[in-house]
């Protein structure tokens, strides 16, 4: 018999309340948490507005990628800008 226990998959939680209740009541050691990736949270207020022109095909590609990742496309664009800036500064 194996000492390794089978880990459960995390449930899909649709609201903050569901997530709070789950974390409050679940034993997280029973769940497979290996699929988590680091996430950047946006705490800073978005006080500046920009307007930019780009090809419709590029905007469509950005929107499609954001949708795949389950996030709004403007947040995805901010994340890509931030990653690009970090890459520039890490050289």
Phi and psi in degrees as GROMACS dihedral restraints (atoms count N, CA, C in turn):
[ dihedral_restraints ]
;  ai    aj    ak    al  type     phi  dphi    fc
    3     4     5     6     1   -85.5    20    10
    4     5     6     7     1   140.1    20    10
    6     7     8     9     1   -79.2    20    10
    7     8     9    10     1   -14.3    20    10
    9    10    11    12     1   -79.8    20    10
   10    11    12    13     1   123.6    20    10
   12    13    14    15     1   -89.6    20    10
   13    14    15    16     1   149.6    20    10
   15    16    17    18     1   -74.8    20    10
   16    17    18    19     1   124.2    20    10
   18    19    20    21     1   -86.5    20    10
   19    20    21    22     1   143.0    20    10
   21    22    23    24     1   -81.4    20    10
   22    23    24    25     1   154.6    20    10
   24    25    26    27     1   -79.6    20    10
   25    26    27    28     1   146.8    20    10
   27    28    29    30     1   -68.9    20    10
   28    29    30    31     1   141.3    20    10
   30    31    32    33     1   -74.4    20    10
   31    32    33    34     1   156.9    20    10
   33    34    35    36     1   -81.1    20    10
   34    35    36    37     1   121.5    20    10
   36    37    38    39     1  -109.8    20    10
   37    38    39    40     1   126.8    20    10
   39    40    41    42     1   -94.8    20    10
   40    41    42    43     1   -16.4    20    10
   42    43    44    45     1  -134.7    20    10
   43    44    45    46     1   161.7    20    10
   45    46    47    48     1   -60.6    20    10
   46    47    48    49     1   -38.9    20    10
   48    49    50    51     1   -60.9    20    10
   49    50    51    52     1   -46.2    20    10
   51    52    53    54     1   -59.2    20    10
   52    53    54    55     1   -42.1    20    10
   54    55    56    57     1   -65.4    20    10
   55    56    57    58     1   -44.3    20    10
   57    58    59    60     1   -61.2    20    10
   58    59    60    61     1   -44.7    20    10
   60    61    62    63     1   -62.8    20    10
   61    62    63    64     1   -42.0    20    10
   63    64    65    66     1   -62.1    20    10
   64    65    66    67     1   -50.2    20    10
   66    67    68    69     1   -64.6    20    10
   67    68    69    70     1   -35.8    20    10
   69    70    71    72     1   -64.9    20    10
   70    71    72    73     1   -37.3    20    10
   72    73    74    75     1  -107.0    20    10
   73    74    75    76     1   -19.5    20    10
   75    76    77    78     1   -87.5    20    10
   76    77    78    79     1   151.2    20    10
   78    79    80    81     1   -91.7    20    10
   79    80    81    82     1   101.9    20    10
   81    82    83    84     1   -65.5    20    10
   82    83    84    85     1   -16.0    20    10
   84    85    86    87     1   -70.9    20    10
   85    86    87    88     1   -11.6    20    10
   87    88    89    90     1   -84.5    20    10
   88    89    90    91     1    -6.1    20    10
   90    91    92    93     1  -114.3    20    10
   91    92    93    94     1   147.5    20    10
   93    94    95    96     1   -79.6    20    10
   94    95    96    97     1   109.3    20    10
   96    97    98    99     1  -104.9    20    10
   97    98    99   100     1    13.1    20    10
   99   100   101   102     1   -69.8    20    10
  100   101   102   103     1   -18.0    20    10
  102   103   104   105     1   -86.8    20    10
  103   104   105   106     1     2.4    20    10
  105   106   107   108     1   -73.9    20    10
  106   107   108   109     1   141.6    20    10
  108   109   110   111     1  -119.0    20    10
  109   110   111   112     1   153.0    20    10
  111   112   113   114     1   -61.1    20    10
  112   113   114   115     1   143.5    20    10
  114   115   116   117     1  -127.5    20    10
  115   116   117   118     1   136.5    20    10
  117   118   119   120     1   -93.4    20    10
  118   119   120   121     1   125.4    20    10
  120   121   122   123     1   -94.6    20    10
  121   122   123   124     1   143.5    20    10
  123   124   125   126     1   -97.0    20    10
  124   125   126   127     1    96.3    20    10
  126   127   128   129     1   -92.7    20    10
  127   128   129   130     1   -28.4    20    10
  129   130   131   132     1   -71.7    20    10
  130   131   132   133     1   139.5    20    10
  132   133   134   135     1   -65.2    20    10
  133   134   135   136     1   137.1    20    10
  135   136   137   138     1   -87.8    20    10
  136   137   138   139     1    91.8    20    10
  138   139   140   141     1  -102.8    20    10
  139   140   141   142     1   -10.3    20    10
  141   142   143   144     1  -109.0    20    10
  142   143   144   145     1   143.3    20    10
  144   145   146   147     1  -117.6    20    10
  145   146   147   148     1   139.2    20    10
  147   148   149   150     1  -126.6    20    10
  148   149   150   151     1   160.3    20    10
  150   151   152   153     1  -129.7    20    10
  151   152   153   154     1   130.5    20    10
  153   154   155   156     1  -139.6    20    10
  154   155   156   157     1   145.0    20    10
  156   157   158   159     1  -102.2    20    10
  157   158   159   160     1   135.4    20    10
  159   160   161   162     1  -151.3    20    10
  160   161   162   163     1   162.4    20    10
  162   163   164   165     1   -60.3    20    10
  163   164   165   166     1   142.1    20    10
  165   166   167   168     1   -55.4    20    10
  166   167   168   169     1   -37.4    20    10
  168   169   170   171     1   -64.9    20    10
  169   170   171   172     1   -35.6    20    10
  171   172   173   174     1   -69.4    20    10
  172   173   174   175     1   -42.4    20    10
  174   175   176   177     1   -63.3    20    10
  175   176   177   178     1   -40.9    20    10
  177   178   179   180     1   -61.5    20    10
  178   179   180   181     1   -40.5    20    10
  180   181   182   183     1   -66.3    20    10
  181   182   183   184     1   -40.8    20    10
  183   184   185   186     1   -62.4    20    10
  184   185   186   187     1   -47.0    20    10
  186   187   188   189     1   -62.5    20    10
  187   188   189   190     1   -40.4    20    10
  189   190   191   192     1   -65.1    20    10
  190   191   192   193     1   -42.3    20    10
  192   193   194   195     1   -66.9    20    10
  193   194   195   196     1   -41.1    20    10
  195   196   197   198     1   -62.1    20    10
  196   197   198   199     1   -40.9    20    10
  198   199   200   201     1   -63.5    20    10
  199   200   201   202     1   -42.4    20    10
  201   202   203   204     1   -57.4    20    10
  202   203   204   205     1   -35.4    20    10
  204   205   206   207     1   -88.1    20    10
  205   206   207   208     1    -3.6    20    10
  207   208   209   210     1    70.9    20    10
  208   209   210   211     1    38.8    20    10
  210   211   212   213     1  -139.5    20    10
  211   212   213   214     1   156.8    20    10
  213   214   215   216     1   -63.3    20    10
  214   215   216   217     1   145.1    20    10
  216   217   218   219     1   -66.6    20    10
  217   218   219   220     1   -31.9    20    10
  219   220   221   222     1   -69.7    20    10
  220   221   222   223     1   -36.2    20    10
  222   223   224   225     1   -64.3    20    10
  223   224   225   226     1   -41.2    20    10
  225   226   227   228     1   -60.6    20    10
  226   227   228   229     1   -42.6    20    10
  228   229   230   231     1   -63.6    20    10
  229   230   231   232     1   -41.4    20    10
  231   232   233   234     1   -61.1    20    10
  232   233   234   235     1   -40.8    20    10
  234   235   236   237     1   -63.8    20    10
  235   236   237   238     1   -41.8    20    10
  237   238   239   240     1   -65.3    20    10
  238   239   240   241     1   -39.1    20    10
  240   241   242   243     1   -63.0    20    10
  241   242   243   244     1   -44.9    20    10
  243   244   245   246     1   -61.8    20    10
  244   245   246   247     1   -44.2    20    10
  246   247   248   249     1   -62.4    20    10
  247   248   249   250     1   -40.8    20    10
  249   250   251   252     1   -62.3    20    10
  250   251   252   253     1   -42.1    20    10
  252   253   254   255     1   -65.3    20    10
  253   254   255   256     1   -40.7    20    10
  255   256   257   258     1   -63.9    20    10
  256   257   258   259     1   -39.2    20    10
  258   259   260   261     1   -64.7    20    10
  259   260   261   262     1   -40.0    20    10
  261   262   263   264     1   -62.5    20    10
  262   263   264   265     1   -40.6    20    10
  264   265   266   267     1   -79.9    20    10
  265   266   267   268     1   -15.7    20    10
  267   268   269   270     1   -91.0    20    10
  268   269   270   271     1    -2.0    20    10
